[in-house]
Amino acid sequence: MTTATHAPTTTAHPTLNRPNMVSVGTVVWLSSELMFFAGLFAMYFSLRAASGELWAEETAKLNFPFALVNTIVLVASSFTCQMGVFAAERLQPRRTGGVFAFARWGMIEWFLLTFLMGAFFVAGQATEYAMLVSEHVSLSSNAYGSAFYMTTGFHGLHVIGGLVAFLFIIGRAYAAKQFGHFEATSAIVTSYYWHFVDVVWIGLFLVIYVLK
């Protein structure tokens, strides 16, 4: 009588999907940036609470319609940025159709449009600064001037940093022989930063221009 022997069965180990370390690092860094802007908000509210009459006088000099247009452009740039991310996830760096065939745009075209919209915002902020200086509102004029320029100025520097990042991502896409996972991840991480900058500005806009 022979005994049948069975080959030992091997148990398949489940594949673990580890988070991308670049994405995790970016999220952690943005958390620290969030705390930085929280400190700026706290400073703004503290100074406003101590100088109510000054705030009422100085905020009347703000050009709300101008700032609203500038804000709409920046918020819209988040949508164009996300369209670029969708193209990057498809591993499509360039357009596959005509210039006005937006559905066939690649990451480069969407990120270039986002860059132009961000540059428009920065130019608009610089124009607003010039208008306020002509109204004798400067960084050293009073508490309001210090609070306004510090909060909006630091945000403007972050926007400029995002513009530099877009140029870097676009240049890398042109230089890469093949657009792959590494390039797509860089584009996605850059979008995290840009969305963060936009959300911070929405908060600043509501505090500075709406809740005057």
Phi, psi and chi 1 to 4 in degrees:
 res  aa     phi    psi   chi1   chi2   chi3   chi4
   1 MET       -  125.3 -179.2  176.7  179.8      -
   2 THR  -101.0  143.0   59.2      -      -      -
   3 THR  -101.1  124.5  -56.3      -      -      -
   4 ALA   -72.4  133.0      -      -      -      -
   5 THR  -108.7  136.0   58.1      -      -      -
   6 HIS  -106.7  138.8  -61.5  -80.4      -      -
   7 ALA   -67.1  139.0      -      -      -      -
   8 PRO   -61.4  136.7   23.2  -33.2      -      -
   9 THR   -88.9  142.2   58.0      -      -      -
  10 THR  -104.3  135.6   58.1      -      -      -
  11 THR   -88.9  125.8  -56.1      -      -      -
  12 ALA   -72.9  130.2      -      -      -      -
  13 HIS   -85.8  134.0  -64.6  -76.8      -      -
  14 PRO   -65.4  144.1   24.1  -33.1      -      -
  15 THR   -80.1  129.7  -58.0      -      -      -
  16 LEU   -92.9  127.3  -63.5  178.4      -      -
  17 ASN   -92.4   96.9  -67.3  -38.1      -      -
  18 ARG   -79.7  141.5  -63.6 -178.1  178.7  179.5
  19 PRO   -66.8  146.6   23.5  -32.8      -      -
  20 ASN   -66.2  128.1 -176.3  -82.2      -      -
  21 MET   -68.7  -30.2  -65.1  -50.4  -62.7      -
  22 VAL   -65.3  -42.8  176.4      -      -      -
  23 SER   -64.9  -43.0  -60.3      -      -      -
  24 VAL   -62.9  -45.1  172.5      -      -      -
  25 GLY   -62.0  -38.3      -      -      -      -
  26 THR   -65.6  -42.5  -58.2      -      -      -
  27 VAL   -63.5  -41.0  170.8      -      -      -
  28 VAL   -63.5  -43.1  172.0      -      -      -
  29 TRP   -64.3  -40.9  175.1   65.1      -      -
  30 LEU   -65.2  -29.2  -70.2  179.1      -      -
  31 SER   -64.0  -40.5  -61.6      -      -      -
  32 SER   -67.7  -35.9   66.1      -      -      -
  33 GLU   -66.0  -34.7  -71.8  -67.1  -70.7      -
  34 LEU   -62.9  -40.5 -179.9   61.5      -      -
  35 MET   -65.7  -35.8  -62.5  -55.1  -63.2      -
  36 PHE   -62.0  -47.0  170.5   76.7      -      -
  37 PHE   -70.1  -29.9  -81.4  104.3      -      -
  38 ALA   -61.5  -38.0      -      -      -      -
  39 GLY   -64.3  -39.0      -      -      -      -
  40 LEU   -65.9  -40.8  -69.7  178.9      -      -
  41 PHE   -61.5  -42.6  -84.6  104.0      -      -
  42 ALA   -62.5  -41.5      -      -      -      -
  43 MET   -61.4  -43.9  175.5 -156.3   68.0      -
  44 TYR   -61.8  -47.5 -175.5   90.0      -      -
  45 PHE   -65.7  -36.8  -78.7  118.2      -      -
  46 SER   -64.9  -45.2  -62.5      -      -      -
  47 LEU   -66.9  -37.1  -68.4  175.1      -      -
  48 ARG   -67.7  -37.4 -172.3  174.4   73.2  172.3
  49 ALA   -65.3  -30.8      -      -      -      -
  50 ALA   -88.0  -12.3      -      -      -      -
  51 SER  -137.6   61.2  -50.7      -      -      -
  52 GLY   -61.4  -44.9      -      -      -      -
  53 GLU   -66.7  -39.6  -65.8 -178.0    1.5      -
  54 LEU   -62.4  -42.3  174.0   64.5      -      -
  55 TRP   -62.8  -41.8 -115.6 -109.7      -      -
  56 ALA   -62.8  -36.6      -      -      -      -
  57 GLU   -74.2  -43.1  177.6 -177.2  -10.6      -
  58 GLU   -79.3  -35.6  -63.3  -66.8   84.7      -
  59 THR   -67.7  -20.3   52.9      -      -      -
  60 ALA   -66.2  -16.8      -      -      -      -
  61 LYS   -86.4   -7.1  -59.0  175.0 -177.3  178.0
  62 LEU   -73.8  142.8  -64.4  175.6      -      -
  63 ASN   -96.7   92.2 -170.0  -26.5      -      -
  64 PHE   -63.6  -47.5  177.5   80.7      -      -
  65 PRO   -58.9  -39.5  -24.3   35.0      -      -
  66 PHE   -62.8  -46.2 -176.9   88.2      -      -
  67 ALA   -66.4  -33.1      -      -      -      -
  68 LEU   -66.0  -44.0  178.5   60.7      -      -
  69 VAL   -61.2  -44.6  171.1      -      -      -
  70 ASN   -61.0  -38.9 -140.6   24.9      -      -
  71 THR   -67.3  -42.4  -60.8      -      -      -
  72 ILE   -60.7  -40.5  -68.7  173.7      -      -
  73 VAL   -63.1  -44.1  171.2      -      -      -
  74 LEU   -66.4  -42.3 -174.2   64.1      -      -
  75 VAL   -64.9  -40.0  171.9      -      -      -
  76 ALA   -63.2  -29.5      -      -      -      -
  77 SER   -65.9  -23.3   71.9      -      -      -
  78 SER   -66.6  -35.8 -100.1      -      -      -
  79 PHE   -70.7  -42.6  -68.0   93.8      -      -
  80 THR   -66.0  -35.4   59.2      -      -      -
  81 CYS   -62.4  -43.0  176.2      -      -      -
  82 GLN   -67.4  -33.2 -168.5   59.1   36.8      -
  83 MET   -63.1  -37.2  -66.1  -59.8  -66.3      -
  84 GLY   -64.3  -36.3      -      -      -      -
  85 VAL   -65.0  -42.7  168.9      -      -      -
  86 PHE   -59.6  -40.7  -68.2  151.4      -      -
  87 ALA   -66.2  -39.4      -      -      -      -
  88 ALA   -64.3  -38.1      -      -      -      -
  89 GLU   -66.3  -26.9  -69.4  174.6  -18.4      -
  90 ARG   -83.6    0.1  -62.4 -167.1  -56.6  -92.4
  91 LEU    58.2   42.5  -59.4 -178.2      -      -
  92 GLN  -114.8   96.3 -179.5 -169.4  -11.4      -
  93 PRO   -76.1  -31.0   27.2  -33.2      -      -
  94 ARG  -127.8  164.2  -60.8  176.4 -179.1   83.9
  95 ARG   -69.8  151.6   59.6 -174.4  172.2   88.0
  96 THR  -114.4    8.0   57.8      -      -      -
  97 GLY  -138.9 -159.3      -      -      -      -
  98 GLY   -69.6  169.8      -      -      -      -
  99 VAL   -60.9  -37.1  175.8      -      -      -
 100 PHE   -95.4    7.7  -62.6  103.9      -      -
 101 ALA   -87.5   77.4      -      -      -      -
 102 PHE   -60.2  -31.4  -58.0  115.7      -      -
 103 ALA   -64.9  -18.3      -      -      -      -
 104 ARG  -107.8   10.9  -64.5 -172.3  175.4 -176.6
 105 TRP   -67.5  149.9  -88.2   17.8      -      -
 106 GLY  -100.6 -173.2      -      -      -      -
 107 MET   -61.3  -40.7 -176.5 -151.6   72.8      -
 108 ILE   -61.8  -45.8  -69.1  176.7      -      -
 109 GLU   -64.0  -43.7  -71.3   76.4   26.4      -
 110 TRP   -67.1  -38.7  -74.6  114.3      -      -
 111 PHE   -72.0  -32.8  -86.6   15.9      -      -
 112 LEU   -64.3  -42.3  -84.1  174.9      -      -
 113 LEU   -63.5  -41.6  179.7   56.9      -      -
 114 THR   -61.3  -42.0  -55.4      -      -      -
 115 PHE   -60.0  -44.6  173.9   87.1      -      -
 116 LEU   -64.1  -39.2  -67.9  175.2      -      -
 117 MET   -68.5  -39.1  -63.6  171.1   78.3      -
 118 GLY   -65.7  -39.3      -      -      -      -
 119 ALA   -64.7  -36.6      -      -      -      -
 120 PHE   -60.5  -42.5  178.2   91.2      -      -
 121 PHE   -62.4  -45.7  174.5   84.1      -      -
 122 VAL   -62.6  -42.6  172.7      -      -      -
 123 ALA   -63.1  -38.9      -      -      -      -
 124 GLY   -64.9  -39.3      -      -      -      -
 125 GLN   -66.2  -39.6 -166.0  171.3   38.2      -
 126 ALA   -63.9  -38.8      -      -      -      -
 127 THR   -64.3  -40.5  -57.7      -      -      -
 128 GLU   -64.8  -39.7 -175.6 -179.9   28.7      -
 129 TYR   -58.0  -44.1  -75.6  177.5      -      -
 130 ALA   -62.7  -40.2      -      -      -      -
 131 MET   -66.0  -39.7  -68.6 -171.6  -63.7      -
 132 LEU   -70.5  -37.5  -72.4  173.9      -      -
 133 VAL   -62.2  -37.2  168.6      -      -      -
 134 SER   -66.4  -21.1   67.2      -      -      -
 135 GLU   -94.0   13.8  -65.3  -76.1  -16.5      -
 136 HIS    65.4   33.8  -52.6  -69.9      -      -
 137 VAL  -111.7  105.1 -180.0      -      -      -
 138 SER  -128.3  177.3   64.6      -      -      -
 139 LEU   -62.5  -33.6 -179.9   64.4      -      -
 140 SER  -104.9    8.3   57.8      -      -      -
 141 SER   -72.2  -45.0   59.8      -      -      -
 142 ASN  -166.4 -173.7   48.3   43.3      -      -
 143 ALA   -64.3  -36.9      -      -      -      -
 144 TYR   -64.4  -45.7  175.8   80.1      -      -
 145 GLY   -58.9  -42.1      -      -      -      -
 146 SER   -62.9  -45.3  -61.5      -      -      -
 147 ALA   -66.6  -43.0      -      -      -      -
 148 PHE   -64.1  -49.7  176.5   84.6      -      -
 149 TYR   -72.8  -31.1  -75.0  102.8      -      -
 150 MET   -70.3  -43.9  -73.2 -174.8   66.8      -
 151 THR   -70.0  -49.9   51.3      -      -      -
 152 THR   -73.5  -32.0   59.5      -      -      -
 153 GLY   -67.5  -45.3      -      -      -      -
 154 PHE   -64.0  -37.0  -84.6  114.4      -      -
 155 HIS   -64.9  -41.2  175.8  -92.9      -      -
 156 GLY   -60.1  -38.5      -      -      -      -
 157 LEU   -63.5  -37.1  -69.0  176.1      -      -
 158 HIS   -67.3  -36.9  -79.0   72.3      -      -
 159 VAL   -63.7  -43.5  173.7      -      -      -
 160 ILE   -61.1  -40.0  -67.0  173.4      -      -
 161 GLY   -59.8  -39.0      -      -      -      -
 162 GLY   -65.9  -37.7      -      -      -      -
 163 LEU   -63.5  -40.6  -62.8 -179.7      -      -
 164 VAL   -62.7  -40.2  173.1      -      -      -
 165 ALA   -63.3  -40.0      -      -      -      -
 166 PHE   -62.4  -43.3  -80.5  124.5      -      -
 167 LEU   -61.5  -38.8  -69.4  179.0      -      -
 168 PHE   -64.7  -44.1  178.6   76.4      -      -
 169 ILE   -66.3  -42.0  -64.2  -60.1      -      -
 170 ILE   -65.1  -43.5  -67.5  169.9      -      -
 171 GLY   -62.4  -39.2      -      -      -      -
 172 ARG   -65.5  -37.4  173.6  178.6  -74.3  178.3
 173 ALA   -65.5  -38.1      -      -      -      -
 174 TYR   -68.9  -37.5  -86.0  116.2      -      -
 175 ALA   -77.8  -26.7      -      -      -      -
 176 ALA   -68.0  133.5      -      -      -      -
 177 LYS   -68.3  -33.3  -65.2 -178.6  179.3  178.9
 178 GLN  -141.7  125.7 -177.8  177.0    2.5      -
 179 PHE   -75.9  113.3 -169.4   88.5      -      -
 180 GLY  -126.7 -158.8      -      -      -      -
 181 HIS   -62.7  -38.7  176.6   73.8      -      -
 182 PHE   -63.2  -46.2  179.7   76.7      -      -
 183 GLU   -65.6  -39.0  -71.2   75.6   18.4      -
 184 ALA   -65.5  -40.6      -      -      -      -
 185 THR   -63.5  -40.2  -59.7      -      -      -
 186 SER   -61.2  -40.3  -60.8      -      -      -
 187 ALA   -65.2  -41.3      -      -      -      -
 188 ILE   -65.6  -43.0  -65.8  170.0      -      -
 189 VAL   -64.0  -39.6  168.0      -      -      -
 190 THR   -62.0  -36.3  -58.6      -      -      -
 191 SER   -65.7  -34.2   74.5      -      -      -
 192 TYR   -56.7  -47.9  -67.1  164.6      -      -
 193 TYR   -62.6  -44.2  176.4   83.2      -      -
 194 TRP   -66.4  -40.9 -166.4 -109.3      -      -
 195 HIS   -63.2  -38.1  -66.1  -36.9      -      -
 196 PHE   -61.9  -45.3  168.3   80.5      -      -
 197 VAL   -60.7  -39.7  167.3      -      -      -
 198 ASP   -67.0  -42.8  -78.5    8.5      -      -
 199 VAL   -63.9  -41.1  169.7      -      -      -
 200 VAL   -61.1  -41.2  168.8      -      -      -
 201 TRP   -66.7  -36.3  177.1 -106.7      -      -
 202 ILE   -58.5  -42.7  -68.2  174.0      -      -
 203 GLY   -63.2  -44.0      -      -      -      -
 204 LEU   -63.6  -41.8  -73.1  173.1      -      -
 205 PHE   -62.3  -43.5  176.7   77.0      -      -
 206 LEU   -64.8  -40.7  -68.3  175.7      -      -
 207 VAL   -73.0  -43.1  168.7      -      -      -
 208 ILE   -84.8  -41.4  -64.3  175.1      -      -
 209 TYR  -103.0  -27.8  -64.3   92.5      -      -
 210 VAL   -95.7  -49.4  178.3      -      -      -
 211 LEU   -89.8   53.2  -56.1  176.7      -      -
 212 LYS   -71.9      -  -63.5 -168.1  -67.6 -176.2
